[in-house]
Amino acid sequence: MGRVTERRRVVRIRGGAVVMRPDTLVAEEPLEIRLNGKPLAITMRTPGDDFALAVGFLASEGVIAHASDVRAVTYCEGAAEDGSNTYNVVNVQLAPGVPVPDITLERNVYTTSSCGLCGKASLDAVRTATRFPGLAGDPVRVRAELLAELPDRLRAAQKVFDRTGGLHAAGLFTIGGELLDVREDVGRHNAVDKIVGRALQAGRLPLAGAVLLVSGRASFELAQKAVMAGIPVLAAVSAPSSLAVDLAVEAGLTLVGFLRGRDMNVYAGEQRVILPSGPASPA
């Protein structure tokens, strides 16, 4: 759609010199997600992969788990007052027989590009039952040295970040370090939903044996999305939240934070991380 970036005039000050020049900014627009024609949620996102974002969001909420659960995904015509298509409203039509949840009382319908799923009625409502309960038994193991290499591999694959400096990224890797998919978005949770949605559309859920790397912090909603997609290892270049760690321990998710260079903290599921050889330092 050509709306991933936009150009704006800026006043640039460098070393006391002032120059007026155009700058490339990441686009941020609202996306309304409808389920069977009824409004469900609005998220601020970077346009692109909107259908994957919508179905990934529904997978994270436990509404769907397979491509066969979806009958159709379409942009809604007549979304604007003049009847034109804004490409900012997506409707997901569930396949016959797939139950439609009643979650209108549990959710604040507006989600921002920074917070993900906000306004839940209670913590129990957030702990959506996963459709792939075998996560704790996933035997995958990954070398700490390989985990240390992944942020550079993810950064090298961020095409839009190079032009804007304003995007988060999520990358899906094999335990051997092969990059399976990468998505960029102004919102961390949107980037992950796009990864999960594309995997669902390709019939690849659950994502057993995979490593999900996110460019920012590991919040609760990102841990939840990993669990819901059956991803056994979640790594982040920044800090996790306490609730993310609690969920990781409860669900059997390996959670790695502060992944910077050769340094990292393993907060849960350390049995999956093959530690470097050598003597351990005392605490």
C-alpha positions as a Markdown table, in Angstrom:
| # | Residue | x | y | z |
|---|---|---|---|---|
| 1 | Met | 0.0 | 0.0 | 0.0 |
| 2 | Gly | 3.0 | 2.3 | 0.1 |
| 3 | Arg | 2.2 | 3.7 | 3.6 |
| 4 | Val | 5.0 | 2.2 | 5.6 |
| 5 | Thr | 6.9 | 5.5 | 5.7 |
| 6 | Glu | 6.1 | 9.2 | 5.2 |
| 7 | Arg | 8.2 | 12.2 | 4.4 |
| 8 | Arg | 8.1 | 15.3 | 6.6 |
| 9 | Arg | 10.1 | 18.5 | 6.7 |
| 10 | Val | 12.3 | 18.9 | 9.7 |
| 11 | Val | 14.7 | 21.5 | 11.1 |
| 12 | Arg | 18.0 | 19.6 | 11.6 |
| 13 | Ile | 20.6 | 21.0 | 14.0 |
| 14 | Arg | 24.0 | 19.4 | 13.9 |
| 15 | Gly | 27.1 | 20.9 | 15.6 |
| 16 | Gly | 25.4 | 24.3 | 15.6 |
| 17 | Ala | 24.5 | 24.2 | 11.9 |
| 18 | Val | 20.8 | 24.5 | 11.0 |
| 19 | Val | 19.5 | 22.8 | 7.9 |
| 20 | Met | 15.9 | 22.4 | 6.7 |
| 21 | Arg | 15.5 | 19.0 | 5.0 |
| 22 | Pro | 13.0 | 16.2 | 4.5 |
| 23 | Asp | 13.0 | 13.3 | 6.9 |
| 24 | Thr | 11.6 | 9.8 | 6.6 |
| 25 | Leu | 9.2 | 8.8 | 9.4 |
| 26 | Val | 7.5 | 5.5 | 10.1 |
| 27 | Ala | 3.8 | 5.6 | 9.4 |
| 28 | Glu | 1.4 | 5.1 | 12.2 |
| 29 | Glu | -2.3 | 4.6 | 11.5 |
| 30 | Pro | -5.2 | 3.0 | 13.4 |
| 31 | Leu | -6.4 | -0.4 | 12.4 |
| 32 | Glu | -9.9 | -1.5 | 13.5 |
| 33 | Ile | -10.2 | -5.3 | 13.7 |
| 34 | Arg | -13.8 | -6.7 | 13.3 |
| 35 | Leu | -14.8 | -10.2 | 14.0 |
| 36 | Asn | -17.7 | -11.5 | 11.9 |
| 37 | Gly | -18.6 | -7.8 | 11.1 |
| 38 | Lys | -18.6 | -6.6 | 14.7 |
| 39 | Pro | -15.9 | -4.2 | 16.0 |
| 40 | Leu | -13.5 | -6.0 | 18.3 |
| 41 | Ala | -10.4 | -3.8 | 18.8 |
| 42 | Ile | -8.4 | -0.9 | 17.5 |
| 43 | Thr | -4.7 | -0.8 | 17.4 |
| 44 | Met | -2.2 | 1.8 | 16.3 |
| 45 | Arg | 0.1 | 0.1 | 13.8 |
| 46 | Thr | 2.4 | 0.5 | 10.8 |
| 47 | Pro | 0.4 | -0.4 | 7.7 |
| 48 | Gly | 1.3 | -3.6 | 6.0 |
| 49 | Asp | 0.6 | -7.3 | 6.8 |
| 50 | Asp | -2.8 | -6.2 | 8.1 |
| 51 | Phe | -4.5 | -9.5 | 7.5 |
| 52 | Ala | -1.7 | -11.3 | 9.3 |
| 53 | Leu | -1.9 | -8.8 | 12.2 |
| 54 | Ala | -5.6 | -9.4 | 12.5 |
| 55 | Val | -5.5 | -13.2 | 12.6 |
| 56 | Gly | -2.3 | -13.1 | 14.7 |
| 57 | Phe | -4.2 | -11.0 | 17.2 |
| 58 | Leu | -7.1 | -13.5 | 17.3 |
| 59 | Ala | -4.7 | -16.3 | 17.7 |
| 60 | Ser | -3.1 | -14.5 | 20.7 |
| 61 | Glu | -6.6 | -14.2 | 22.2 |
| 62 | Gly | -7.3 | -17.9 | 21.7 |
| 63 | Val | -10.1 | -17.3 | 19.3 |
| 64 | Ile | -8.4 | -19.2 | 16.4 |
| 65 | Ala | -5.5 | -21.6 | 16.2 |
| 66 | His | -5.5 | -22.8 | 12.6 |
| 67 | Ala | -5.9 | -21.4 | 9.1 |
| 68 | Ser | -9.1 | -23.5 | 8.7 |
| 69 | Asp | -10.7 | -21.5 | 11.6 |
| 70 | Val | -10.8 | -18.5 | 9.2 |
| 71 | Arg | -13.3 | -18.3 | 6.3 |
| 72 | Ala | -12.1 | -14.9 | 5.0 |
| 73 | Val | -10.2 | -11.8 | 5.8 |
| 74 | Thr | -11.1 | -8.6 | 4.0 |
| 75 | Tyr | -10.8 | -4.8 | 4.1 |
| 76 | Cys | -14.1 | -3.2 | 4.8 |
| 77 | Glu | -15.4 | -1.1 | 2.0 |
| 78 | Gly | -17.2 | 2.1 | 2.8 |
| 79 | Ala | -15.2 | 2.7 | 6.0 |
| 80 | Ala | -14.9 | 6.4 | 5.2 |
| 81 | Glu | -17.8 | 8.8 | 5.3 |
| 82 | Asp | -17.6 | 9.2 | 1.5 |
| 83 | Gly | -17.9 | 5.4 | 1.1 |
| 84 | Ser | -14.2 | 4.9 | 0.1 |
| 85 | Asn | -12.0 | 2.2 | 1.5 |
| 86 | Thr | -9.5 | 3.5 | 4.0 |
| 87 | Tyr | -7.7 | 0.2 | 4.3 |
| 88 | Asn | -7.8 | 0.8 | 8.0 |
| 89 | Val | -10.6 | -1.6 | 8.8 |
| 90 | Val | -10.2 | -5.4 | 8.6 |
| 91 | Asn | -13.0 | -7.9 | 9.1 |
| 92 | Val | -12.2 | -11.5 | 10.0 |
| 93 | Gln | -15.0 | -13.9 | 9.1 |
| 94 | Leu | -14.7 | -17.1 | 11.1 |
| 95 | Ala | -15.3 | -20.5 | 9.5 |
| 96 | Pro | -18.7 | -22.2 | 10.2 |
| 97 | Gly | -18.7 | -23.9 | 13.6 |
| 98 | Val | -15.9 | -21.8 | 15.1 |
| 99 | Pro | -17.3 | -20.3 | 18.3 |
| 100 | Val | -17.5 | -16.5 | 18.5 |
| 101 | Pro | -16.2 | -15.3 | 21.9 |
| 102 | Asp | -18.1 | -12.7 | 24.0 |
| 103 | Ile | -15.2 | -10.6 | 25.2 |
| 104 | Thr | -16.7 | -7.2 | 24.9 |
| 105 | Leu | -17.0 | -6.8 | 28.7 |
| 106 | Glu | -13.4 | -7.8 | 29.3 |
| 107 | Arg | -11.5 | -5.5 | 27.0 |
| 108 | Asn | -10.9 | -1.8 | 26.6 |
| 109 | Val | -11.4 | -1.7 | 22.8 |
| 110 | Tyr | -8.5 | 0.7 | 22.2 |
| 111 | Thr | -5.0 | -0.6 | 22.3 |
| 112 | Thr | -2.0 | 1.7 | 21.7 |
| 113 | Ser | 1.2 | 1.0 | 19.8 |
| 114 | Ser | 3.1 | 0.7 | 23.0 |
| 115 | Cys | 1.0 | -1.3 | 25.5 |
| 116 | Gly | -0.6 | -4.1 | 23.4 |
| 117 | Leu | -3.6 | -5.6 | 25.2 |
| 118 | Cys | -4.7 | -3.1 | 27.8 |
| 119 | Gly | -7.7 | -2.7 | 30.0 |
| 120 | Lys | -8.4 | -6.4 | 30.8 |
| 121 | Ala | -10.9 | -6.9 | 33.6 |
| 122 | Ser | -8.6 | -9.1 | 35.6 |
| 123 | Leu | -5.3 | -11.0 | 35.4 |
| 124 | Asp | -7.3 | -14.3 | 35.0 |
| 125 | Ala | -8.9 | -12.8 | 31.9 |
| 126 | Val | -5.5 | -12.1 | 30.4 |
| 127 | Arg | -4.2 | -15.7 | 31.0 |
| 128 | Thr | -6.0 | -17.0 | 28.0 |
| 129 | Ala | -6.0 | -20.8 | 27.8 |
| 130 | Thr | -3.6 | -21.8 | 25.1 |
| 131 | Arg | -4.7 | -24.1 | 22.3 |
| 132 | Phe | -1.2 | -25.7 | 22.3 |
| 133 | Pro | -0.8 | -27.0 | 25.9 |
| 134 | Gly | 2.4 | -28.9 | 25.2 |
| 135 | Leu | 4.8 | -26.0 | 25.5 |
| 136 | Ala | 6.4 | -27.1 | 28.8 |
| 137 | Gly | 7.3 | -30.4 | 27.2 |
| 138 | Asp | 9.0 | -28.9 | 24.1 |
| 139 | Pro | 12.5 | -30.5 | 24.3 |
| 140 | Val | 14.3 | -27.8 | 22.2 |
| 141 | Arg | 17.6 | -26.5 | 23.4 |
| 142 | Val | 19.6 | -23.5 | 22.1 |
| 143 | Arg | 23.2 | -22.5 | 22.7 |
| 144 | Ala | 23.8 | -19.3 | 24.6 |
| 145 | Glu | 26.4 | -18.3 | 22.1 |
| 146 | Leu | 23.9 | -18.5 | 19.3 |
| 147 | Leu | 21.3 | -16.5 | 21.2 |
| 148 | Ala | 24.0 | -13.8 | 21.5 |
| 149 | Glu | 24.2 | -13.6 | 17.7 |
| 150 | Leu | 20.5 | -13.2 | 17.0 |
| 151 | Pro | 20.1 | -9.4 | 17.8 |
| 152 | Asp | 22.7 | -8.6 | 15.1 |
| 153 | Arg | 21.0 | -10.9 | 12.6 |
| 154 | Leu | 17.6 | -9.3 | 13.4 |
| 155 | Arg | 19.0 | -5.8 | 13.1 |
| 156 | Ala | 20.5 | -6.6 | 9.7 |
| 157 | Ala | 17.1 | -7.7 | 8.4 |
| 158 | Gln | 15.3 | -4.5 | 9.5 |
| 159 | Lys | 14.9 | -2.7 | 6.2 |
| 160 | Val | 12.6 | 0.1 | 7.3 |
| 161 | Phe | 14.4 | 0.8 | 10.6 |
| 162 | Asp | 17.5 | 1.9 | 8.5 |
| 163 | Arg | 15.4 | 4.7 | 7.0 |
| 164 | Thr | 13.4 | 5.8 | 10.0 |
| 165 | Gly | 15.0 | 4.6 | 13.2 |
| 166 | Gly | 11.5 | 4.3 | 14.7 |
| 167 | Leu | 10.4 | 0.7 | 14.4 |
| 168 | His | 10.3 | -2.3 | 16.6 |
| 169 | Ala | 11.0 | -5.7 | 15.2 |
| 170 | Ala | 10.2 | -9.3 | 15.9 |
| 171 | Gly | 12.2 | -12.2 | 14.4 |
| 172 | Leu | 11.5 | -15.9 | 14.3 |
| 173 | Phe | 14.5 | -18.1 | 14.2 |
| 174 | Thr | 15.3 | -21.8 | 14.2 |
| 175 | Ile | 17.5 | -23.2 | 17.0 |
| 176 | Gly | 20.3 | -23.2 | 14.5 |
| 177 | Gly | 20.0 | -19.5 | 14.0 |
| 178 | Glu | 18.2 | -19.4 | 10.6 |
| 179 | Leu | 15.9 | -16.4 | 10.3 |
| 180 | Leu | 12.4 | -17.7 | 9.3 |
| 181 | Asp | 10.5 | -14.5 | 9.4 |
| 182 | Val | 10.9 | -10.8 | 10.4 |
| 183 | Arg | 8.3 | -8.2 | 10.8 |
| 184 | Glu | 8.6 | -4.5 | 11.7 |
| 185 | Asp | 6.0 | -2.3 | 13.3 |
| 186 | Val | 5.6 | 0.8 | 15.4 |
| 187 | Gly | 4.2 | -1.5 | 18.1 |
| 188 | Arg | 6.1 | -4.4 | 19.6 |
| 189 | His | 2.9 | -6.5 | 20.0 |
| 190 | Asn | 1.9 | -5.8 | 16.4 |
| 191 | Ala | 5.2 | -7.0 | 15.1 |
| 192 | Val | 4.7 | -10.3 | 17.0 |
| 193 | Asp | 1.1 | -10.6 | 15.9 |
| 194 | Lys | 2.2 | -10.3 | 12.3 |
| 195 | Ile | 4.8 | -13.1 | 12.8 |
| 196 | Val | 2.1 | -15.3 | 14.5 |
| 197 | Gly | -0.5 | -14.4 | 11.9 |
| 198 | Arg | 1.7 | -15.3 | 9.0 |
| 199 | Ala | 2.6 | -18.6 | 10.6 |
| 200 | Leu | -1.1 | -19.4 | 11.1 |
| 201 | Gln | -1.9 | -18.5 | 7.5 |
| 202 | Ala | 0.9 | -20.9 | 6.4 |
| 203 | Gly | -0.4 | -23.7 | 8.6 |
| 204 | Arg | 2.7 | -23.6 | 10.8 |
| 205 | Leu | 1.2 | -23.2 | 14.3 |
| 206 | Pro | 2.3 | -24.3 | 16.9 |
| 207 | Leu | 5.8 | -22.9 | 16.3 |
| 208 | Ala | 7.5 | -25.7 | 18.3 |
| 209 | Gly | 11.3 | -25.6 | 18.3 |
| 210 | Ala | 11.4 | -21.9 | 17.4 |
| 211 | Val | 13.0 | -18.8 | 19.0 |
| 212 | Leu | 11.2 | -15.5 | 19.0 |
| 213 | Leu | 13.4 | -12.4 | 19.4 |
| 214 | Val | 11.9 | -8.9 | 20.1 |
| 215 | Ser | 13.8 | -5.7 | 19.8 |
| 216 | Gly | 12.4 | -4.1 | 22.9 |
| 217 | Arg | 11.3 | -5.3 | 26.3 |
| 218 | Ala | 9.5 | -8.5 | 27.1 |
| 219 | Ser | 6.2 | -7.4 | 28.5 |
| 220 | Phe | 3.4 | -9.7 | 29.7 |
| 221 | Glu | 1.4 | -9.5 | 26.4 |
| 222 | Leu | 4.5 | -10.6 | 24.4 |
| 223 | Ala | 5.0 | -13.6 | 26.7 |
| 224 | Gln | 1.4 | -14.4 | 26.3 |
| 225 | Lys | 1.6 | -14.2 | 22.5 |
| 226 | Ala | 4.6 | -16.6 | 22.5 |
| 227 | Val | 2.8 | -19.1 | 24.7 |
| 228 | Met | -0.4 | -18.9 | 22.6 |
| 229 | Ala | 1.6 | -19.6 | 19.4 |
| 230 | Gly | 3.4 | -22.5 | 21.0 |
| 231 | Ile | 6.9 | -20.8 | 20.9 |
| 232 | Pro | 9.2 | -22.3 | 23.5 |
| 233 | Val | 11.9 | -19.6 | 23.6 |
| 234 | Leu | 11.3 | -15.8 | 23.9 |
| 235 | Ala | 14.3 | -13.5 | 23.9 |
| 236 | Ala | 14.4 | -9.7 | 24.3 |
| 237 | Val | 17.2 | -7.1 | 24.1 |
| 238 | Ser | 15.7 | -5.3 | 27.0 |
| 239 | Ala | 14.1 | -6.2 | 30.4 |
| 240 | Pro | 11.1 | -8.4 | 31.1 |
| 241 | Ser | 8.3 | -7.5 | 33.4 |
| 242 | Ser | 7.6 | -9.4 | 36.6 |
| 243 | Leu | 4.3 | -10.7 | 35.1 |
| 244 | Ala | 6.1 | -11.9 | 32.0 |
| 245 | Val | 8.4 | -13.9 | 34.2 |
| 246 | Asp | 5.5 | -15.3 | 36.2 |
| 247 | Leu | 3.7 | -16.4 | 33.0 |
| 248 | Ala | 6.9 | -17.9 | 31.6 |
| 249 | Val | 7.4 | -20.0 | 34.7 |
| 250 | Glu | 3.8 | -21.0 | 34.8 |
| 251 | Ala | 3.6 | -21.9 | 31.1 |
| 252 | Gly | 7.0 | -23.5 | 30.6 |
| 253 | Leu | 8.3 | -20.7 | 28.4 |
| 254 | Thr | 12.1 | -20.0 | 28.3 |
| 255 | Leu | 12.4 | -16.2 | 28.8 |
| 256 | Val | 15.7 | -14.4 | 28.1 |
| 257 | Gly | 16.2 | -10.7 | 28.7 |
| 258 | Phe | 19.0 | -8.1 | 28.3 |
| 259 | Leu | 20.3 | -10.0 | 25.3 |
| 260 | Arg | 23.2 | -7.7 | 24.5 |
| 261 | Gly | 26.5 | -8.9 | 23.0 |
| 262 | Arg | 27.5 | -12.0 | 24.9 |
| 263 | Asp | 25.5 | -11.0 | 28.0 |
| 264 | Met | 22.0 | -12.1 | 28.8 |
| 265 | Asn | 19.7 | -13.0 | 31.8 |
| 266 | Val | 17.7 | -16.2 | 31.7 |
| 267 | Tyr | 14.6 | -15.6 | 33.8 |
| 268 | Ala | 12.7 | -18.8 | 33.2 |
| 269 | Gly | 13.2 | -22.2 | 31.4 |
| 270 | Glu | 17.0 | -22.2 | 31.8 |
| 271 | Gln | 17.0 | -25.9 | 31.0 |
| 272 | Arg | 16.6 | -25.1 | 27.4 |
| 273 | Val | 19.7 | -22.8 | 27.3 |
| 274 | Ile | 23.0 | -24.6 | 26.7 |
| 275 | Leu | 25.3 | -22.5 | 28.8 |
| 276 | Pro | 28.9 | -21.6 | 27.8 |
| 277 | Ser | 31.6 | -24.0 | 29.1 |
| 278 | Gly | 33.7 | -22.8 | 31.9 |
| 279 | Pro | 33.4 | -22.3 | 35.7 |
| 280 | Ala | 30.4 | -20.5 | 37.0 |
| 281 | Ser | 31.0 | -17.3 | 39.0 |
| 282 | Pro | 29.5 | -17.2 | 42.6 |
| 283 | Ala | 26.3 | -15.1 | 43.0 |
